[in-house]
Amino acid sequence: MNAKLDSVQTPDFDAPVPDDRARGSHDPALQMRVRGLMERRGLSQAQAANETGVSPTALSQWLQGKYAGSIPAIEGKLANWLAAQERHDAAAGILPNRPDFFRSPTAEKALAVFSYAQMMGDIVCVYGHPGVGKTRSIHQYRSTNPSVWVATISPNSASLGATLEEVGDALGVRESGRRKLARAIRRRMEGTRGLLIIDEAQNLSIGALEELRSIHDATDVGLALVGNPDVYARLTGGERSMRFAQLYSRIGMRLFLKGATAGDVRALAAAWGVKGSEEIALLREVAAEPGALRAASKVLVLAAMAGGGEGLTLETLRQARGNLGAKE
């Protein structure tokens, strides 16, 4: 009898009472803030989950008040996400309207070459040093013209098969096998009077270049090869020049963008509302260094943040230039 009583476990009245929030009591104020941010930014639950580091299922359950896991853990992640968004909004609030694209003389030249290629169904080559606005001109042309497709070639996608996959993705074409994919690309392009732009074209393999020429010949769609000076050098010199003879003979227009011009810098300054001669002179100095207009744009962003929304001054521009690592 006593042995049985000894084996019965009695409650430990001194043990801490479990936290209700750990068992499933959700924070309604936090739920409202998360829903509000998702609605304001137009985020789906999957997109919000990706940003917060919470699984889509867990986020959905938590928003419904049905999450059975650790409430403090998931709400900690969501609170951090909200705080990060608030910091981002505060930083954005002190920046002027940052131009996604501005019509500089160099950009106008690139746009004209793309227009020629599409209108005439020709092959063009646009090449130059980094930071002069090639890629932004590409995206501007695509956003303002129909049937324009952009494929960006990285060193990892330089091979024929990988290049076809990049082009297929740009066209919304999916097929297994290189031959099937190439045929599907041709069928999709035929009769469109479109333009295929290959960015970072210096990374293309010989086989990929030849296949792009073949696609162009079969469809009469314009083809623009855009990249650094190596693009044009590969077509015209060295041991490979004979391999590219057919492609080189089809190039109807070539545009070399040597660097940012004074007109480019004035256009950039105007887009940011910078009018002072000393400020523009400083931006010209930055644009003359490696990075060109891209570096000058970064200086403008840093200067705007340093100014706290009070406008861009020569002092904040100099400070931003120093922070960027440029010469003073």
C-alpha positions in Angstrom: 0.0 0.0 0.0 2.7 2.5 1.0 4.8 1.4 -2.0 1.9 2.3 -4.3 1.5 5.7 -2.7 5.2 6.4 -3.0 5.0 5.7 -6.8 2.3 8.3 -7.4 3.7 11.6 -8.8 2.2 14.7 -7.1 2.0 18.0 -8.9 4.9 20.4 -8.5 3.1 23.6 -7.4 6.4 25.5 -7.4 7.1 24.9 -11.1 6.7 27.9 -13.5 3.3 28.2 -15.3 3.8 27.8 -19.1 3.7 31.1 -21.1 0.3 31.3 -22.9 2.0 32.8 -25.9 4.3 29.8 -26.3 1.1 27.6 -26.4 -0.5 29.6 -29.1 -1.7 33.1 -28.0 -0.9 35.3 -31.0 -0.2 39.1 -30.9 -3.1 40.7 -32.7 -1.4 44.1 -33.0 1.6 42.5 -34.7 -0.7 40.5 -37.0 -2.4 43.8 -38.1 1.0 45.4 -38.8 2.2 42.5 -40.8 -1.0 42.4 -42.9 -0.8 46.2 -43.4 2.7 46.0 -44.7 1.9 43.1 -47.0 -1.1 45.1 -48.4 0.9 48.3 -48.8 3.6 46.6 -50.7 1.3 44.2 -52.6 3.1 41.2 -51.3 1.7 37.7 -51.4 2.1 35.4 -48.4 4.8 33.5 -50.3 6.7 36.7 -51.0 6.4 37.9 -47.4 7.5 34.5 -46.1 10.6 34.6 -48.4 11.6 38.1 -47.0 11.0 37.2 -43.3 12.7 33.8 -43.3 9.4 32.1 -42.2 7.9 29.3 -44.1 4.8 30.1 -46.1 2.8 27.5 -44.2 3.9 28.9 -40.8 3.1 32.5 -41.9 -0.3 31.5 -43.1 -1.1 29.6 -39.9 0.2 32.5 -37.8 -1.9 35.1 -39.6 -5.0 32.9 -39.0 -4.1 32.5 -35.3 -3.6 28.8 -35.7 0.2 28.5 -35.5 1.2 25.6 -33.1 4.9 26.2 -33.0 6.9 28.7 -30.9 5.0 32.0 -31.0 7.9 34.1 -29.6 10.2 32.7 -32.2 8.0 33.4 -35.2 6.9 36.8 -33.9 10.5 37.7 -33.2 11.3 37.2 -36.9 8.3 39.1 -38.0 9.0 42.0 -35.7 12.6 42.2 -37.0 11.2 42.3 -40.6 8.9 45.1 -39.7 11.7 47.1 -38.0 13.9 46.6 -41.1 11.2 47.9 -43.4 10.7 50.9 -41.1 14.5 51.6 -41.4 14.3 51.2 -45.1 11.3 53.6 -45.4 13.2 56.2 -43.2 16.2 56.0 -45.4 14.1 56.3 -48.6 12.3 59.3 -47.1 15.5 61.4 -47.1 16.4 60.5 -50.7 15.2 62.6 -53.6 13.3 60.9 -56.4 16.1 58.6 -57.7 15.9 58.5 -61.5 15.8 54.9 -62.9 16.8 56.3 -66.3 17.9 59.7 -67.6 18.3 60.6 -71.3 22.0 61.3 -71.7 23.7 61.8 -75.0 25.3 58.3 -74.7 21.9 56.7 -73.8 20.3 58.4 -76.8 23.0 56.9 -79.1 22.4 53.4 -77.7 18.6 53.7 -78.0 19.0 54.8 -81.7 21.2 51.8 -82.5 18.6 49.4 -80.9 15.9 51.1 -82.8 17.8 50.6 -86.1 18.4 46.9 -85.3 14.7 46.3 -84.6 13.4 48.3 -87.6 15.9 46.8 -90.1 16.1 43.3 -88.6 19.9 43.8 -88.5 22.8 42.8 -86.2 24.4 45.6 -84.1 27.2 45.7 -81.6 27.2 48.2 -78.7 30.4 48.0 -76.6 32.2 50.1 -74.1 33.6 50.3 -70.6 31.6 49.7 -67.5 29.4 52.4 -66.0 28.4 54.3 -69.1 24.8 53.3 -69.1 24.6 50.4 -71.5 22.4 48.1 -69.3 20.0 50.9 -68.3 19.6 51.9 -71.9 18.7 48.3 -72.7 16.0 48.1 -70.0 14.6 51.5 -71.1 14.4 50.4 -74.7 12.6 47.1 -73.7 10.1 49.0 -71.5 9.1 51.3 -74.3 9.0 48.9 -77.3 7.1 45.7 -78.2 8.7 42.4 -78.9 12.1 43.1 -77.2 13.8 40.3 -75.3 16.9 40.6 -73.1 19.1 37.8 -72.2 22.1 38.4 -69.9 25.0 36.0 -70.2 27.2 35.3 -67.3 30.3 33.2 -67.3 28.2 30.3 -66.1 25.8 30.6 -69.0 28.4 31.1 -71.8 28.0 27.6 -73.4 25.6 27.0 -76.3 23.1 25.1 -74.2 23.1 27.6 -71.3 22.8 30.5 -73.7 19.7 28.9 -75.4 18.2 28.5 -71.9 18.7 32.2 -71.1 17.2 33.2 -74.4 14.3 30.8 -73.9 13.6 32.2 -70.5 13.5 35.7 -72.0 11.0 34.5 -74.6 9.0 32.4 -72.2 9.9 29.2 -74.1 10.6 25.9 -72.4 11.8 22.7 -74.2 14.1 19.9 -73.2 17.2 19.5 -75.4 19.2 22.1 -77.4 17.7 21.3 -80.8 14.1 21.4 -79.6 14.8 24.6 -77.7 16.4 26.3 -80.7 13.5 25.3 -82.9 11.0 26.7 -80.3 12.9 29.9 -80.1 12.8 30.3 -83.9 9.1 29.6 -84.0 8.5 32.1 -81.2 10.4 34.9 -83.0 9.2 34.4 -86.5 7.0 37.2 -87.8 7.4 39.4 -84.6 9.8 42.0 -86.1 11.3 42.0 -82.6 14.8 42.5 -81.2 16.9 40.1 -79.1 19.4 41.9 -77.0 22.3 39.9 -75.5 23.8 41.8 -72.5 27.3 40.9 -71.3 27.9 39.3 -74.8 31.6 39.1 -74.2 30.9 35.9 -72.2 29.4 34.1 -75.2 31.1 31.0 -76.5 31.9 30.5 -80.2 29.1 28.0 -80.5 26.6 30.3 -78.8 27.6 33.2 -81.1 27.1 31.0 -84.2 23.7 29.8 -83.0 22.5 33.3 -82.4 23.6 34.2 -85.9 21.7 31.2 -87.2 18.6 32.3 -85.3 18.8 35.8 -86.7 19.2 34.5 -90.3 16.2 32.2 -89.9 13.8 34.8 -88.3 15.0 38.2 -89.5 14.7 39.4 -86.0 17.2 42.1 -84.9 20.1 41.1 -82.8 22.1 43.4 -80.5 25.3 42.2 -78.9 26.1 44.4 -75.9 29.1 44.3 -73.6 32.6 45.4 -72.9 35.3 46.1 -75.6 36.1 42.3 -75.8 32.8 41.8 -77.7 34.0 43.7 -80.8 37.6 42.6 -80.4 36.6 38.9 -80.6 34.8 39.5 -83.9 37.6 41.4 -85.6 41.0 40.2 -84.4 43.1 37.3 -83.4 42.9 33.7 -84.3 39.1 33.6 -83.9 38.4 36.3 -86.5 38.0 33.7 -89.3 35.5 31.8 -87.2 33.4 34.9 -86.8 33.6 36.0 -90.5 30.0 35.3 -91.3 28.8 37.1 -88.1 31.1 40.1 -88.6 29.9 40.5 -92.2 26.3 40.8 -91.0 26.9 43.6 -88.4 25.1 46.6 -89.7 26.1 49.2 -87.0 28.7 49.4 -84.4 28.7 51.8 -81.4 31.7 52.2 -79.2 31.0 54.0 -75.9 34.4 55.2 -74.8 33.3 56.7 -71.5 31.0 59.2 -69.8 30.9 62.5 -71.7 30.4 66.0 -70.2 26.8 65.9 -71.6 26.2 62.7 -69.8 27.3 64.2 -66.5 25.1 67.3 -67.1 22.1 65.0 -67.8 22.8 63.0 -64.6 23.1 66.2 -62.5 19.9 67.6 -64.0 18.0 64.4 -63.2 19.1 64.8 -59.5 18.4 68.5 -59.4 22.0 69.5 -59.1 22.7 72.9 -60.8 25.8 74.3 -59.2 28.9 74.5 -61.4 31.2 73.3 -58.7 29.0 70.4 -57.9 28.8 69.4 -61.5 32.6 69.7 -61.9 33.0 67.3 -59.0 30.6 64.8 -60.6 32.6 65.1 -63.9 35.8 64.2 -62.0 34.1 61.1 -60.5 32.7 60.1 -63.9 36.2 60.3 -65.4 37.4 57.6 -63.1 36.7 53.8 -63.2 33.0 53.3 -62.8 32.0 56.4 -64.8 28.3 57.3 -64.4 27.6 54.4 -62.1 30.2 55.8 -59.6 28.8 59.3 -60.0 25.3 58.0 -59.3 26.5 56.3 -56.1 28.1 59.5 -54.9 24.8 61.3 -55.4 22.9 58.6 -53.4 25.4 58.8 -50.5 25.4 62.6 -50.6 21.6 62.6 -50.4 21.6 60.2 -47.4 24.3 62.3 -45.7 22.3 65.4 -46.2 19.2 64.0 -44.5 16.9 65.2 -47.1 18.1 68.8 -47.0 19.4 68.7 -50.6 22.7 68.0 -52.3 25.5 70.4 -51.5 29.2 70.5 -52.5 30.1 69.5 -49.0 27.9 66.4 -48.9 29.1 65.4 -52.4 32.7 65.7 -51.3 32.0 63.6 -48.2 30.2 61.0 -50.3 33.1 60.9 -52.7 35.5 60.2 -49.9 33.3 57.5 -48.5 33.1 55.8 -51.9 36.9 55.7 -51.9 37.4 58.1 -54.8 40.2 60.7 -54.8 39.6 63.9 -52.9 
